Amino acid sequence: MKKTLLALAMMLGIAGGAAAQEVAISYGGYTQMDAVNNHHGFDKTNNAWGAVNVSLYLPVAKGVKVGPSYTYSSQFTPASAYEIPGLEGTYDLKSKVGYHAIMLNVKVDYWHNSIVNLYGHAGAGAVIAHMMPKYQESYNKGYFAGQISPIGAEVSFTPHAYMFGELGFGAQGLVQVGFKYAF
């Protein structure tokens, strides 16, 4: 199932990349995977480092763009959670979770001038949590992925290169900052 979804995402990305009008890469801090139970019983995990996001956008109407995105994040259960004295920093005793989120996003511009563009962004899709318990076989769990960012701003450096920031909540992060290239 995971391989099928990842292959589908790659095909969408390649097909969309050929005609993409915007390509964005960003970092998002404090994701939905860290805030809600997207780790199936790994109750001592609440230490995700954030998420790396890659998005493609195509214009569908004036001020409205849609496109797929891929998000990766991970976290682990620290060795101290196993309550084995003297092994708190041992990497070998960590159980890990890797998150792969595939979403369809909509971005709506609501104000702009020659330098700054303000917009809102929402997305929905799936999170595939790849569970890697230390003493058991790895397995996958699926969860809903969503992102709502009502406040987004992008500033242009050149006619094609932008830096952006978003404030919202979801799989891509509570606060998201990154760079965008428009073709």
C-alpha positions in Angstrom: 0.0 0.0 0.0 2.8 2.4 1.0 4.7 1.7 -2.2 1.6 2.2 -4.3 0.9 5.6 -2.6 4.5 6.7 -2.9 4.6 5.7 -6.6 1.4 7.6 -7.2 2.8 10.7 -5.5 6.0 10.4 -7.6 4.0 10.1 -10.8 1.9 13.2 -9.9 5.0 15.0 -9.0 6.8 14.2 -12.3 3.6 15.0 -14.3 3.0 18.2 -12.4 6.6 19.2 -12.4 6.7 19.3 -16.2 3.9 22.0 -16.1 4.3 23.4 -12.6 4.0 27.1 -12.2 5.4 27.1 -8.7 7.8 24.8 -6.8 8.2 25.3 -3.1 10.4 23.7 -0.4 10.0 24.5 3.2 10.5 23.6 6.8 7.6 23.4 9.2 7.8 23.3 13.0 5.5 21.4 15.3 3.4 19.2 13.0 0.1 17.4 13.5 2.1 14.1 13.8 3.7 15.5 17.0 0.5 17.1 18.3 -1.9 14.2 17.9 -1.6 10.5 18.2 -0.2 9.7 14.8 2.2 7.2 16.4 0.0 4.2 17.3 0.9 3.5 20.9 4.4 5.0 20.8 3.2 7.1 23.8 6.7 8.3 24.8 7.3 10.0 21.4 6.7 13.7 21.3 10.0 14.9 19.9 9.6 15.3 16.1 12.1 17.7 14.7 9.5 19.3 12.4 8.9 18.5 8.7 10.4 19.1 5.3 7.8 19.9 2.6 8.0 20.0 -1.2 5.0 21.4 -3.1 4.0 22.0 -6.7 1.3 24.5 -7.6 -0.6 25.0 -10.9 -2.9 28.0 -11.4 -6.6 27.1 -11.9 -8.2 30.5 -11.7 -7.1 34.1 -11.0 -5.5 34.0 -7.5 -6.2 30.3 -7.0 -3.6 27.5 -7.3 -3.8 23.8 -6.6 -1.2 21.0 -6.4 0.3 18.0 -4.6 2.8 18.1 -1.8 5.0 15.6 0.0 6.0 16.0 3.6 8.6 14.0 5.7 9.0 14.0 9.4 10.3 11.5 12.0 10.6 11.0 15.8 11.8 8.4 18.2 11.2 6.8 21.6 14.3 7.7 23.7 16.2 4.9 25.3 15.4 6.3 28.7 11.7 5.4 28.1 12.7 1.7 28.4 13.9 2.5 32.0 17.2 0.6 31.6 19.7 2.3 33.9 22.9 3.7 32.3 21.6 3.4 28.7 19.8 6.8 28.3 21.9 7.9 25.4 22.2 4.6 23.5 20.9 5.0 20.0 20.4 1.2 19.5 17.5 1.1 22.0 15.4 3.7 20.2 12.1 2.9 18.4 11.5 5.2 15.5 8.6 6.5 13.5 8.9 8.0 10.0 6.1 10.0 8.6 5.3 10.4 4.9 2.4 12.8 4.1 0.9 13.2 0.7 -1.6 16.0 0.3 -3.6 18.0 -2.3 -3.3 21.7 -1.5 -5.2 24.8 -2.5 -3.7 28.3 -2.2 -5.8 31.4 -2.5 -4.3 34.9 -2.8 -6.2 37.6 -1.0 -3.9 40.7 -1.2 -0.8 41.6 -3.1 1.4 44.5 -4.3 4.6 44.5 -6.3 6.7 42.9 -3.5 4.4 41.1 -1.0 1.6 38.6 -1.6 -0.8 37.5 1.2 -2.6 34.2 0.9 -4.4 31.3 2.6 -3.5 27.7 2.2 -5.3 24.4 3.0 -4.6 20.8 2.2 -5.9 17.3 2.8 -4.5 13.9 2.2 -2.9 10.9 4.1 -0.1 10.4 6.5 1.7 7.0 6.3 3.4 6.4 9.7 6.2 3.8 9.2 6.5 2.3 12.7 9.9 0.8 13.6 9.7 -0.7 17.1 13.1 -1.8 18.4 12.1 -5.3 19.3 9.4 -6.1 16.7 8.8 -6.0 12.9 8.2 -2.6 11.2 4.7 -1.9 10.1 2.7 1.0 8.6 -0.4 2.9 9.9 -2.4 5.4 7.9 -3.9 8.6 9.2 -5.7 11.7 7.9 -3.3 14.6 6.9 -4.6 18.1 6.9 -3.1 21.6 6.8 -4.9 24.9 7.4 -2.8 28.1 7.1 -5.0 31.1 7.0 -2.1 33.5 7.1 0.7 33.2 4.5 3.0 35.8 3.1 5.6 35.7 0.3 8.2 38.3 -0.5 9.8 38.4 -3.9 13.6 38.7 -4.3 13.6 38.5 -8.1 10.7 38.2 -10.5 10.8 34.4 -10.0 12.3 33.7 -6.5 10.4 34.2 -3.3 10.7 33.6 0.4 7.5 32.7 2.2 6.1 32.0 5.7 2.8 30.6 6.9 1.0 30.4 10.2 -1.5 27.6 10.7 -1.7 24.0 11.8 -1.3 20.5 10.2 1.0 18.0 8.8 3.3 20.7 7.2 3.8 22.5 10.5 2.4 25.2 12.8 4.9 27.7 11.4 6.3 27.1 7.9 9.1 29.0 6.2 10.7 28.3 2.9 11.5 29.3 -0.7 9.5 29.2 -3.8 10.4 29.5 -7.5 7.7 30.5 -10.0 8.2 29.7 -13.7 
